[in-house]
Structures are given as structure tokens and as C-alpha cells.
Amino acid sequence: MIKKMPYRIRFEPRKAYGVSMVSGFDEELDGTCNPNTREIKIRAGMGDKVTLSALLHEIIHVVNFEKHLNITEEQTLGLEIGLFKILELNPDLIKLLTDVLVRKK
């Protein structure tokens, strides 16, 4: 089980979406993203990979909403699966992203 989920995902320096784990949804969903309230909710109790994949899916929705891309749910799912697999299979890419993006100046 993931010990520490981010409590927010920043889209811009002063614009963020809150992230919370919830015990259930009305439907069989792994997560939701509400652009009006800027909230991401992820279903609690899932495995680590499913939880991270759901979070990535909702982050793609954030980009879609904020950039007015109008991509479909099917396209969002394709991006989620593709990006998650790329990150999973390329740990050196994750290290490079971390090294470059959080490098102290």
C-alpha cells in the first residue's frame, strides 16, 4: 500500500488540484477529477500500481481540462496505459526526470 500520496498536484505554481483517497464511489471507478472544485479522488484499497495508474489517469484529465484539449475518455485511457508502461519499463527515465526537475540550483 502506498504510504504517502501527494495531497495536491500543481498544474501551475499557484494552481493545484487537491488529492484525496476515498473509500468508495457510486460507480465502479478508480478515480475522479473535478475541474470545478479542483479535486482528484482516488479509490482507497487498491494495489500500488493500480493506484498510481489511476492517479496518472486523473492527472491526464487535469491537463485535458486546463489546456482545453477535449480528448476523449478512450484517449485518456490510452495515454494513461502508454505513459505508465513507459515509466514502468524505463527507470532510468524516471531518474533523469527526477535529477533534472528537482535539481537544486
All heavy atoms as an XYZ file, in Angstrom:
843
protein
N       0.847     -1.192      0.000
C       0.000      0.000      0.000
C       0.885      1.245      0.000
O       1.884      1.316      0.700
C      -0.907     -0.030      1.219
C      -1.860      1.094      1.292
S      -3.051      0.748      2.611
C      -4.180      2.024      2.323
N       0.493      2.212     -0.790
C       1.255      3.455     -0.879
C       1.132      4.188      0.449
O       0.031      4.423      0.941
C       0.747      4.318     -2.049
C       1.024      3.585     -3.368
C       1.402      5.681     -2.033
C       0.484      4.274     -4.580
N       2.284      4.539      1.002
C       2.286      5.163      2.330
C       1.984      6.649      2.288
O       1.374      7.185      3.194
C       3.633      4.911      3.001
C       3.839      3.456      3.301
C       5.153      3.203      3.956
C       5.247      1.703      4.144
N       6.445      1.218      4.621
N       2.445      7.328      1.217
C       2.257      8.776      1.196
C       1.901      9.247     -0.214
O       2.753      9.335     -1.071
C       3.531      9.470      1.673
C       3.370     10.954      1.808
C       4.609     11.604      2.358
C       4.419     13.091      2.457
N       5.605     13.782      2.872
N       0.633      9.510     -0.406
C       0.173     10.094     -1.668
C       0.363     11.604     -1.580
O       0.252     12.175     -0.490
C      -1.313      9.800     -1.872
C      -1.620      8.395     -2.301
S      -1.174      8.048     -4.000
C      -2.539      8.805     -4.855
N       0.616     12.241     -2.717
C       0.673     13.709     -2.668
C      -0.707     14.253     -2.298
O      -1.727     13.687     -2.693
C       1.055     14.096     -4.097
C       0.693     12.926     -4.936
C       0.789     11.718     -4.057
N      -0.730     15.301     -1.515
C      -2.021     15.878     -1.126
C      -2.508     16.895     -2.150
O      -3.644     17.351     -2.111
C      -1.962     16.504      0.271
C      -1.093     17.728      0.383
C      -1.642     18.998      0.246
C       0.280     17.628      0.625
C      -0.863     20.134      0.336
C       1.068     18.755      0.728
C       0.500     20.002      0.575
O       1.283     21.117      0.660
N      -1.617     17.232     -3.093
C      -2.025     18.118     -4.177
C      -1.132     17.868     -5.387
O       0.004     17.405     -5.265
C      -1.956     19.580     -3.773
C      -0.551     20.082     -3.597
C      -0.507     21.530     -3.248
N       0.897     21.880     -2.998
C       1.314     23.059     -2.700
N       0.456     24.041     -2.583
N       2.584     23.290     -2.503
N      -1.688     18.195     -6.533
C      -0.953     18.144     -7.790
C      -1.022     19.550     -8.354
O      -2.097     20.070     -8.642
C      -1.597     17.136     -8.783
C      -1.555     15.717     -8.233
C      -0.925     17.237    -10.148
C      -0.181     15.097     -8.118
N       0.134     20.172     -8.493
C       0.171     21.530     -9.030
C       0.150     21.485    -10.552
O       0.872     20.715    -11.160
C       1.421     22.260     -8.571
C       1.331     22.705     -7.142
C       2.449     23.620     -6.818
N       3.224     22.973     -5.769
C       4.358     23.434     -5.303
N       4.895     24.506     -5.822
N       4.980     22.811     -4.350
N      -0.680     22.330    -11.127
C      -0.711     22.479    -12.572
C       0.085     23.712    -12.987
O       0.735     23.725    -14.017
C      -2.153     22.585    -13.083
C      -2.208     22.714    -14.571
C      -1.955     21.614    -15.369
C      -2.460     23.918    -15.175
C      -1.952     21.727    -16.758
C      -2.473     24.047    -16.554
C      -2.225     22.944    -17.338
N       0.024     24.717    -12.182
C       0.796     25.940    -12.332
C       1.297     26.286    -10.942
O       0.806     25.732     -9.958
C      -0.081     27.073    -12.885
C      -0.557     26.825    -14.301
C      -1.518     27.906    -14.795
O      -1.861     28.829    -14.021
O      -1.933     27.807    -15.948
N       2.248     27.193    -10.817
C       2.760     27.492     -9.476
C       1.680     27.828     -8.453
O       1.785     27.475     -7.293
C       3.687     28.686     -9.710
C       4.164     28.511    -11.116
C       2.990     27.924    -11.859
N       0.606     28.479     -8.890
C      -0.450     28.870     -7.944
C      -1.793     28.219     -8.244
O      -2.834     28.713     -7.804
C      -0.594     30.384     -7.931
C       0.659     31.029     -7.384
C       0.467     32.454     -7.098
N       1.692     32.949     -6.475
C       1.982     34.192     -6.343
N       1.154     35.104     -6.763
N       3.105     34.557     -5.769
N      -1.761     27.137     -8.996
C      -2.998     26.427     -9.316
C      -2.764     24.952     -9.056
O      -1.881     24.349     -9.668
C      -3.383     26.643    -10.772
C      -4.732     26.064    -11.143
C      -5.028     26.206    -12.621
C      -5.669     27.532    -12.926
N      -6.123     27.621    -14.329
N      -3.544     24.385     -8.131
C      -3.350     22.987     -7.760
C      -4.685     22.269     -7.622
O      -5.721     22.889     -7.385
C      -2.582     22.894     -6.439
N      -4.618     20.984     -7.783
C      -5.752     20.093     -7.544
C      -5.462     19.318     -6.273
O      -4.383     18.737     -6.135
C      -5.924     19.117     -8.710
C      -6.590     19.715     -9.925
C      -5.979     20.722    -10.665
C      -7.838     19.267    -10.341
C      -6.590     21.266    -11.783
C      -8.466     19.814    -11.459
C      -7.837     20.812    -12.172
O      -8.451     21.349    -13.273
N      -6.402     19.313     -5.349
C      -6.258     18.517     -4.143
C      -6.404     17.040     -4.477
O      -7.157     16.674     -5.381
N      -5.682     16.200     -3.747
C      -5.745     14.756     -3.949
C      -6.175     14.106     -2.641
O      -5.619     14.406     -1.587
C      -4.380     14.177     -4.385
C      -4.448     12.667     -4.525
C      -3.904     14.824     -5.678
N      -7.172     13.236     -2.723
C      -7.588     12.506     -1.530
C      -7.922     11.069     -1.901
O      -8.313     10.771     -3.030
C      -8.784     13.179     -0.861
O      -9.877     13.249     -1.748
N      -7.740     10.201     -0.925
C      -8.111      8.799     -1.058
C      -9.492      8.656     -0.439
O      -9.726      9.147      0.667
C      -7.110      7.910     -0.327
C      -5.667      8.043     -0.810
S      -5.414      7.522     -2.496
C      -5.589      5.751     -2.321
N     -10.402      8.003     -1.146
C     -11.756      7.832     -0.640
C     -12.117      6.352     -0.633
O     -11.602      5.563     -1.425
C     -12.779      8.641     -1.465
C     -12.515     10.129     -1.331
C     -12.757      8.235     -2.916
N     -13.014      6.006      0.261
C     -13.322      4.583      0.465
C     -14.277      4.022     -0.575
O     -14.453      2.826     -0.649
C     -13.877      4.357      1.868
O     -15.021      5.142      2.066
N     -14.890      4.845     -1.380
C     -15.776      4.300     -2.391
C     -16.381      5.349     -3.284
O     -16.330      6.535     -2.995
N     -16.937      4.883     -4.370
C     -17.630      5.740     -5.320
C     -18.991      5.121     -5.593
O     -19.213      3.944     -5.349
C     -16.861      5.807     -6.651
C     -15.538      6.509     -6.566
C     -14.364      5.785     -6.566
C     -15.457      7.889     -6.511
C     -13.140      6.415     -6.500
C     -14.239      8.531     -6.445
C     -13.081      7.794     -6.441
N     -19.896      5.916     -6.158
C     -21.200      5.393     -6.550
C     -21.066      4.362     -7.664
O     -21.823      3.432     -7.761
C     -22.119      6.526     -7.014
C     -22.500      7.444     -5.861
O     -22.436      6.998     -4.704
O     -22.866      8.591     -6.131
N     -20.092      4.559     -8.538
C     -19.864      3.647     -9.653
C     -18.568      2.877     -9.413
O     -17.852      3.133     -8.462
C     -19.751      4.442    -10.954
C     -20.970      5.284    -11.271
C     -20.753      6.142    -12.510
O     -20.028      5.716    -13.416
O     -21.309      7.240    -12.538
N     -18.278      1.970    -10.309
C     -17.021      1.223    -10.224
C     -15.898      2.043    -10.858
O     -15.429      1.742    -11.952
C     -17.167     -0.128    -10.935
C     -17.998     -1.118    -10.161
C     -17.358     -1.519     -8.844
O     -16.133     -1.757     -8.807
O     -18.086     -1.576     -7.841
N     -15.478      3.075    -10.176
C     -14.417      3.951    -10.657
C     -13.187      3.794     -9.779
O     -13.296      3.520     -8.591
C     -14.871      5.417    -10.608
C     -16.075      5.807    -11.452
C     -16.460      7.246    -11.151
C     -15.772      5.628    -12.925
N     -12.030      4.002    -10.383
C     -10.793      4.023     -9.605
C     -10.438      5.443     -9.184
O      -9.654      5.650     -8.267
C      -9.646      3.410    -10.398
C      -9.807      1.919    -10.601
O     -10.571      1.292     -9.845
O      -9.163      1.380    -11.513
N     -11.010      6.441     -9.868
C     -10.717      7.816     -9.521
C     -11.632      8.774    -10.248
O     -12.312      8.403    -11.207
N     -11.639     10.002     -9.775
C     -12.393     11.073    -10.420
C     -11.570     12.358    -10.367
O     -10.703     12.524     -9.505
C     -13.753     11.335     -9.728
O     -13.517     11.742     -8.374
C     -14.651     10.124     -9.769
N     -11.887     13.248    -11.286
C     -11.248     14.563    -11.312
C     -12.337     15.589    -11.585
O     -13.057     15.486    -12.570
C     -10.181     14.607    -12.408
S      -9.361     16.205    -12.544
N     -12.452     16.567    -10.701
C     -13.467     17.597    -10.848
C     -12.768     18.933    -11.100
O     -12.148     19.492    -10.194
C     -14.332     17.679     -9.587
C     -15.467     18.648     -9.744
O     -15.373     19.649    -10.437
N     -16.574     18.349     -9.073
N     -12.846     19.460    -12.330
C     -12.167     20.725    -12.624
C     -12.801     21.926    -11.930
O     -12.135     22.935    -11.718
C     -12.273     20.846    -14.141
C     -13.495     20.061    -14.498
C     -13.561     18.929    -13.498
N     -14.076     21.818    -11.564
C     -14.751     22.938    -10.905
C     -14.263     23.138     -9.478
O     -14.108     24.273     -9.016
C     -16.267     22.734    -10.930
C     -16.804     22.699    -12.344
O     -16.410     23.491    -13.193
N     -17.673     21.748    -12.617
N     -14.032     22.037     -8.773
C     -13.554     22.117     -7.390
C     -12.049     21.863     -7.288
O     -11.483     21.961     -6.210
C     -14.285     21.096     -6.507
O     -14.047     19.778     -7.018
C     -15.775     21.378     -6.461
N     -11.452     21.530     -8.431
C     -10.025     21.178     -8.484
C      -9.694     20.081     -7.474
O      -8.792     20.211     -6.656
C      -9.148     22.401     -8.288
C      -9.242     23.377     -9.429
C      -8.119     24.385     -9.384
N      -8.288     25.356    -10.436
C      -8.149     26.653    -10.269
N      -7.822     27.124     -9.095
N      -8.309     27.462    -11.277
N     -10.443     18.991     -7.581
C     -10.238     17.853     -6.693
C     -10.029     16.567     -7.492
O     -10.754     16.316     -8.454
C     -11.455     17.631     -5.799
C     -11.674     18.697     -4.764
C     -12.899     18.385     -3.944
O     -14.013     18.483     -4.492
O     -12.736     18.030     -2.763
N      -9.059     15.791     -7.059
C      -8.838     14.440     -7.562
C      -9.135     13.504     -6.402
O      -8.626     13.702     -5.301
C      -7.385     14.234     -8.040
C      -7.098     15.085     -9.276
C      -7.102     12.757     -8.309
C      -5.637     15.087     -9.693
N      -9.964     12.507     -6.670
C     -10.256     11.498     -5.651
C      -9.863     10.140     -6.212
O     -10.223      9.805     -7.348
C     -11.736     11.506     -5.274
C     -12.163     12.792     -4.595
C     -13.624     12.767     -4.234
C     -13.999     14.095     -3.564
N     -15.410     14.119     -3.192
N      -9.130      9.381     -5.423
C      -8.667      8.052     -5.809
C      -9.258      7.037     -4.841
O      -9.251      7.258     -3.623
C      -7.119      7.976     -5.785
C      -6.492      9.045     -6.696
C      -6.634      6.574     -6.160
C      -6.780      8.909     -8.161
N      -9.750      5.933     -5.395
C     -10.348      4.890     -4.550
C      -9.281      4.252     -3.675
O      -8.236      3.833     -4.149
C     -11.017      3.821     -5.424
C     -11.702      2.749     -4.606
C     -12.673      1.913     -5.409
N     -12.230      1.494     -6.716
C     -11.844      0.251     -7.015
N     -11.826     -0.681     -6.099
N     -11.486     -0.046     -8.237
N      -9.535      4.201     -2.392
C      -8.623      3.596     -1.423
C      -8.693      2.074     -1.530
O      -9.691      1.517     -1.985
C      -8.974      4.046     -0.008
N      -7.621      1.414     -1.107
C      -7.616     -0.028     -1.005
C      -7.159     -0.768     -2.244
O      -7.213     -1.996     -2.279
N      -6.722     -0.057     -3.253
C      -6.228     -0.715     -4.463
C      -4.740     -0.988     -4.300
O      -4.073     -0.413     -3.445
C      -6.464      0.176     -5.688
C      -7.916      0.508     -5.941
S      -8.201      1.424     -7.475
C      -7.348      2.976     -7.176
N      -4.196     -1.822     -5.147
C      -2.762     -2.080     -5.149
C      -1.978     -0.852     -5.577
O      -2.542      0.087     -6.165
N      -0.683     -0.860     -5.303
C       0.162      0.301     -5.605
C       0.127      0.697     -7.078
O      -0.050      1.866     -7.414
C       1.610      0.035     -5.194
C       1.790     -0.023     -3.689
O       0.831      0.232     -2.940
O       2.919     -0.334     -3.257
N       0.320     -0.261     -7.972
C       0.354      0.058     -9.398
C      -0.993      0.560     -9.899
O      -1.042      1.513    -10.686
C       0.814     -1.154    -10.210
C       2.294     -1.426    -10.076
C       2.725     -2.560    -10.988
C       4.212     -2.811    -10.862
N       4.670     -3.862    -11.778
N      -2.061     -0.038     -9.442
C      -3.397      0.407     -9.861
C      -3.660      1.814     -9.334
O      -4.201      2.671    -10.046
C      -4.487     -0.580     -9.381
C      -5.878     -0.070     -9.720
C      -4.275     -1.952    -10.000
N      -3.247      2.075     -8.101
C      -3.420      3.409     -7.509
C      -2.637      4.454     -8.285
O      -3.170      5.518     -8.633
C      -2.982      3.404     -6.031
O      -3.804      2.484     -5.315
C      -3.107      4.781     -5.402
N      -1.377      4.159     -8.599
C      -0.563      5.117     -9.351
C      -1.088      5.314    -10.768
O      -1.081      6.433    -11.287
C       0.897      4.660     -9.392
C       1.650      4.798     -8.072
C       3.047      4.193     -8.198
C       1.736      6.252     -7.648
N      -1.544      4.239    -11.377
C      -2.112      4.348    -12.717
C      -3.372      5.203    -12.692
O      -3.581      6.043    -13.582
C      -2.394      2.947    -13.267
O      -2.691      3.000    -14.639
N      -4.205      5.019    -11.681
C      -5.419      5.834    -11.541
C      -5.061      7.306    -11.326
O      -5.700      8.197    -11.908
C      -6.281      5.324    -10.390
N      -4.045      7.567    -10.512
C      -3.613      8.944    -10.289
C      -3.106      9.558    -11.597
O      -3.454     10.689    -11.931
C      -2.531      9.008     -9.211
C      -1.992     10.402     -8.891
C      -3.102     11.342     -8.409
C      -0.873     10.307     -7.856
N      -2.313      8.809    -12.353
C      -1.827      9.298    -13.641
C      -3.008      9.594    -14.569
O      -3.026     10.625    -15.258
C      -0.877      8.280    -14.270
C      -0.303      8.653    -15.632
C       0.483      9.962    -15.572
C       0.587      7.523    -16.146
N      -3.993      8.723    -14.583
C      -5.193      8.920    -15.402
C      -5.873     10.247    -15.044
O      -6.222     11.040    -15.934
C      -6.148      7.746    -15.181
C      -7.379      7.795    -16.016
N      -7.516      7.096    -17.183
C      -8.555      8.465    -15.839
C      -8.712      7.330    -17.698
N      -9.367      8.156    -16.887
N      -6.038     10.493    -13.760
C      -6.699     11.729    -13.327
C      -5.836     12.953    -13.618
O      -6.363     14.026    -13.927
C      -7.089     11.641    -11.857
C      -8.051     10.496    -11.525
C      -9.250     10.376    -12.448
O      -9.771     11.414    -12.922
O      -9.674      9.229    -12.725
N      -4.518     12.808    -13.558
C      -3.623     13.915    -13.920
C      -3.764     14.244    -15.404
O      -3.735     15.416    -15.798
C      -2.166     13.580    -13.536
C      -2.019     13.593    -12.011
C      -1.190     14.559    -14.196
C      -0.705     13.030    -11.514
N      -3.933     13.225    -16.228
C      -4.176     13.474    -17.658
C      -5.475     14.245    -17.830
O      -5.558     15.157    -18.666
C      -4.160     12.147    -18.443
C      -2.745     11.552    -18.422
C      -4.645     12.360    -19.885
C      -2.658     10.117    -18.893
N      -6.496     13.924    -17.030
C      -7.734     14.712    -17.064
C      -7.460     16.169    -16.683
O      -8.029     17.081    -17.293
C      -8.787     14.125    -16.124
C      -9.541     12.971    -16.685
N     -10.234     13.016    -17.879
C      -9.730     11.713    -16.200
C     -10.810     11.851    -18.110
N     -10.509     11.031    -17.103
N      -6.607     16.397    -15.698
C      -6.255     17.769    -15.313
C      -5.696     18.515    -16.515
O      -6.119     19.638    -16.828
C      -5.241     17.784    -14.140
C      -4.670     19.186    -13.934
C      -5.876     17.271    -12.858
N      -4.732     17.921    -17.199
C      -4.129     18.552    -18.384
C      -5.207     18.803    -19.436
O      -5.262     19.885    -20.039
C      -2.976     17.697    -18.946
C      -2.450     18.293    -20.249
C      -1.855     17.547    -17.927
N      -6.068     17.821    -19.642
C      -7.150     17.963    -20.610
C      -8.049     19.154    -20.263
O      -8.344     19.979    -21.125
C      -7.966     16.666    -20.663
C      -9.054     16.689    -21.713
O      -8.880     17.224    -22.806
N     -10.186     16.114    -21.386
N      -8.465     19.250    -19.007
C      -9.340     20.352    -18.586
C      -8.623     21.701    -18.675
O      -9.170     22.660    -19.219
C      -9.825     20.151    -17.146
C     -10.684     18.945    -16.932
C     -10.517     18.160    -15.801
C     -11.672     18.579    -17.839
C     -11.306     17.043    -15.574
C     -12.467     17.456    -17.625
C     -12.282     16.691    -16.482
N      -7.424     21.758    -18.138
C      -6.717     23.037    -18.046
C      -6.237     23.562    -19.398
O      -6.148     24.761    -19.597
C      -5.535     22.918    -17.081
C      -5.943     22.654    -15.643
C      -6.731     23.786    -15.009
O      -6.529     24.958    -15.379
O      -7.552     23.497    -14.118
N      -5.948     22.670    -20.315
C      -5.476     23.069    -21.649
C      -6.574     22.992    -22.702
O      -6.312     23.220    -23.880
C      -4.285     22.200    -22.076
C      -3.032     22.484    -21.279
C      -2.606     23.910    -21.510
C      -1.283     24.233    -20.880
N      -0.918     25.643    -21.083
N      -7.802     22.671    -22.265
C      -8.960     22.619    -23.169
C      -8.672     21.756    -24.402
O      -8.936     22.155    -25.534
C      -9.389     24.028    -23.591
C      -9.552     24.959    -22.437
N     -10.626     24.903    -21.575
C      -8.743     25.950    -21.969
C     -10.487     25.834    -20.647
N      -9.361     26.470    -20.854
N      -8.160     20.555    -24.157
C      -7.774     19.665    -25.248
C      -8.945     18.882    -25.830
O      -8.883     18.426    -26.960
C      -6.696     18.682    -24.768
C      -5.399     19.318    -24.267
C      -4.462     18.246    -23.734
C      -4.729     20.125    -25.368
N      -9.973     18.695    -25.023
C     -11.161     17.949    -25.460
C     -10.840     16.533    -25.921
O     -11.404     16.051    -26.906
C     -11.916     18.719    -26.548
C     -12.412     20.052    -26.051
O     -12.964     20.145    -24.960
N     -12.187     21.093    -26.823
N      -9.920     15.864    -25.224
C      -9.654     14.473    -25.563
C     -10.730     13.597    -24.927
O     -11.336     13.962    -23.924
C      -8.232     14.013    -25.165
C      -8.008     14.060    -23.658
C      -7.184     14.832    -25.899
C      -6.672     13.491    -23.210
N     -10.944     12.458    -25.526
C     -11.997     11.558    -25.051
C     -11.491     10.716    -23.880
O     -10.295     10.651    -23.609
C     -12.427     10.608    -26.177
O     -11.325      9.747    -26.504
C     -12.892     11.364    -27.409
N     -12.429     10.034    -23.230
C     -12.060      9.114    -22.152
C     -11.200      7.977    -22.702
O     -10.247      7.541    -22.050
C     -13.311      8.570    -21.466
C     -13.024      7.690    -20.273
C     -12.347      8.415    -19.119
O     -12.464      9.652    -18.992
O     -11.688      7.724    -18.309
N     -11.505      7.531    -23.899
C     -10.708      6.473    -24.531
C      -9.273      6.937    -24.776
O      -8.315      6.194    -24.541
C     -11.359      6.051    -25.849
C     -10.650      4.904    -26.533
C     -11.341      4.470    -27.818
O     -12.530      4.782    -28.015
O     -10.681      3.810    -28.620
N      -9.103      8.172    -25.235
C      -7.762      8.721    -25.440
C      -7.037      8.898    -24.106
O      -5.840      8.626    -24.005
C      -7.847     10.060    -26.183
C      -8.302      9.894    -27.618
C      -8.666     11.217    -28.264
O      -9.241     12.113    -27.616
N      -8.355     11.360    -29.537
N      -7.769      9.342    -23.087
C      -7.185      9.480    -21.752
C      -6.688      8.130    -21.252
O      -5.567      8.022    -20.731
C      -8.213     10.076    -20.774
O      -8.615     11.355    -21.257
C      -7.638     10.217    -19.373
N      -7.501      7.109    -21.425
C      -7.108      5.767    -21.006
C      -5.880      5.283    -21.776
O      -4.956      4.705    -21.196
C      -8.273      4.799    -21.183
C      -8.050      3.364    -20.719
C      -7.700      3.308    -19.238
C      -9.279      2.518    -21.006
N      -5.843      5.548    -23.075
C      -4.678      5.167    -23.876
C      -3.414      5.861    -23.408
O      -2.339      5.238    -23.320
N      -3.504      7.150    -23.110
C      -2.350      7.884    -22.593
C      -1.917      7.347    -21.231
O      -0.721      7.195    -20.961
C      -2.674      9.379    -22.501
C      -2.712     10.119    -23.826
C      -3.349     11.493    -23.646
C      -1.310     10.239    -24.407
N      -2.878      7.069    -20.368
C      -2.568      6.500    -19.046
C      -1.794      5.201    -19.189
O      -0.722      5.032    -18.592
C      -3.860      6.236    -18.274
C      -3.672      5.398    -17.021
C      -4.922      4.670    -16.588
O      -6.031      5.033    -17.001
O      -4.777      3.708    -15.807
N      -2.326      4.282    -19.965
C      -1.693      2.970    -20.118
C      -0.311      3.106    -20.755
O       0.662      2.511    -20.290
C      -2.607      2.028    -20.937
C      -3.871      1.700    -20.128
C      -1.875      0.761    -21.343
C      -4.974      1.037    -20.947
N      -0.222      3.904    -21.812
C       1.051      4.075    -22.508
C       2.115      4.739    -21.653
O       3.251      4.256    -21.564
N       1.768      5.850    -21.016
C       2.740      6.551    -20.174
C       3.147      5.717    -18.969
O       4.331      5.682    -18.600
C       2.173      7.901    -19.716
C       2.094      8.976    -20.790
C       1.300     10.175    -20.280
C       3.478      9.385    -21.250
N       2.187      5.032    -18.360
C       2.513      4.209    -17.201
C       3.485      3.104    -17.593
O       4.465      2.854    -16.892
C       1.241      3.607    -16.585
C       1.482      2.995    -15.235
C       1.462      3.788    -14.100
C       1.758      1.650    -15.102
C       1.704      3.241    -12.845
C       1.999      1.091    -13.853
C       1.970      1.888    -12.720
N       3.256      2.465    -18.729
C       4.133      1.385    -19.189
C       5.526      1.926    -19.518
O       6.536      1.309    -19.173
C       3.522      0.686    -20.401
C       4.268     -0.536    -20.862
C       4.477     -1.582    -19.786
C       3.251     -2.347    -19.442
N       3.469     -3.425    -18.462
N       5.606      3.082    -20.150
C       6.906      3.686    -20.452
C       7.667      3.974    -19.162
O       8.865      3.659    -19.044
C       6.731      4.968    -21.299
C       6.343      4.577    -22.727
C       7.999      5.822    -21.290
C       5.906      5.749    -23.584
N       6.997      4.553    -18.182
C       7.661      4.852    -16.909
C       8.068      3.572    -16.183
O       9.159      3.496    -15.616
C       6.750      5.711    -16.028
C       6.486      7.122    -16.553
C       5.398      7.800    -15.743
C       7.755      7.942    -16.587
N       7.213      2.570    -16.231
C       7.496      1.307    -15.560
C       8.707      0.591    -16.177
O       9.529      0.017    -15.464
C       6.263      0.411    -15.643
C       6.394     -0.903    -14.934
C       5.114     -1.723    -15.011
O       4.435     -1.720    -16.066
O       4.789     -2.365    -14.000
N       8.824      0.647    -17.488
C       9.888     -0.076    -18.185
C      11.188      0.712    -18.328
O      12.182      0.169    -18.818
C       9.397     -0.509    -19.573
C       8.252     -1.521    -19.579
C       7.774     -1.762    -21.006
C       8.672     -2.819    -18.920
N      11.177      1.976    -17.930
C      12.353      2.827    -18.111
C      12.718      3.569    -16.829
O      12.576      4.790    -16.747
C      12.095      3.824    -19.249
C      11.931      3.125    -20.575
O      12.909      2.751    -21.210
N      10.692      2.923    -20.989
N      13.212      2.852    -15.819
C      13.564      3.518    -14.561
C      14.635      4.592    -14.735
O      14.661      5.560    -13.972
C      14.042      2.379    -13.659
C      14.331      1.244    -14.570
C      13.466      1.417    -15.775
N      15.487      4.459    -15.747
C      16.490      5.498    -15.992
C      15.829      6.812    -16.413
O      16.344      7.893    -16.123
C      17.492      5.057    -17.057
C      18.426      3.959    -16.560
O      18.521      3.774    -15.324
O      19.054      3.290    -17.400
N      14.697      6.722    -17.095
C      13.954      7.924    -17.472
C      13.411      8.618    -16.233
O      13.478      9.844    -16.113
C      12.822      7.572    -18.441
C      11.894      8.719    -18.842
C      12.658      9.841    -19.537
C      10.773      8.195    -19.729
N      12.880      7.842    -15.297
C      12.370      8.416    -14.052
C      13.504      9.093    -13.287
O      13.349     10.197    -12.771
C      11.684      7.334    -13.193
C      10.445      6.836    -13.900
C      11.334      7.882    -11.807
C       9.793      5.637    -13.260
N      14.662      8.432    -13.234
C      15.819      9.014    -12.547
C      16.242     10.315    -13.224
O      16.517     11.306    -12.553
C      16.980      8.032    -12.512
C      18.181      8.563    -11.743
C      19.296      7.562    -11.684
C      20.502      8.032    -10.918
N      20.781      9.432    -10.845
N      16.273     10.324    -14.560
C      16.638     11.536    -15.291
C      15.644     12.654    -15.010
O      16.044     13.796    -14.727
C      16.696     11.239    -16.794
C      16.968     12.446    -17.698
C      18.348     13.027    -17.417
C      16.833     12.042    -19.155
N      14.358     12.351    -15.067
C      13.342     13.369    -14.768
C      13.522     13.914    -13.350
O      13.483     15.135    -13.135
C      11.946     12.768    -14.905
C      11.457     12.514    -16.331
C      10.218     11.649    -16.309
C      11.186     13.818    -17.051
N      13.738     13.028    -12.399
C      13.938     13.458    -11.025
C      15.185     14.301    -10.884
O      15.164     15.370    -10.263
C      14.018     12.226    -10.087
O      12.806     11.479    -10.228
C      14.194     12.647     -8.650
N      16.277     13.847    -11.472
C      17.534     14.577    -11.377
C      17.417     15.977    -11.961
O      17.899     16.956    -11.396
C      18.668     13.829    -12.085
C      19.097     12.565    -11.363
O      18.681     12.362    -10.198
O      19.829     11.761    -11.968
N      16.787     16.092    -13.108
C      16.690     17.383    -13.799
C      15.649     18.290    -13.145
O      15.894     19.471    -12.913
C      16.373     17.188    -15.298
C      16.037     18.516    -15.960
C      17.540     16.521    -16.008
N      14.495     17.746    -12.805
C      13.405     18.587    -12.334
C      13.517     19.002    -10.877
O      12.962     20.030    -10.504
C      12.069     17.886    -12.574
C      11.732     17.661    -14.048
C      10.442     16.869    -14.179
C      11.648     18.961    -14.808
N      14.209     18.240    -10.064
C      14.325     18.614     -8.659
C      15.751     19.012     -8.298
O      16.055     19.189     -7.126
C      13.817     17.495     -7.708
C      12.371     17.215     -7.951
C      14.642     16.246     -7.828
N      16.567     19.169     -9.309
C      17.947     19.593     -9.072
C      17.969     20.940     -8.365
O      17.281     21.869     -8.738
C      18.679     19.708    -10.415
C      20.130     20.072    -10.290
C      20.781     20.234    -11.639
N      20.707     18.979    -12.366
C      20.681     18.905    -13.689
N      20.691     19.999    -14.423
N      20.605     17.738    -14.282
N      18.749     21.001     -7.318
C      18.880     22.264     -6.586
C      19.755     23.222     -7.404
O      20.761     22.841     -7.959
C      19.525     21.997     -5.222
C      18.777     20.976     -4.414
C      18.206     21.600     -3.192
C      17.715     20.534     -2.268
N      16.353     20.269     -2.288
N      19.324     24.458     -7.440
C      20.067     25.471     -8.223
C      21.097     26.144     -7.361
O      21.029     26.272     -6.213
C      19.111     26.491     -8.799
C      18.186     25.849     -9.804
C      17.271     26.871    -10.388
C      16.354     26.165    -11.386
N      15.476     27.032    -12.070
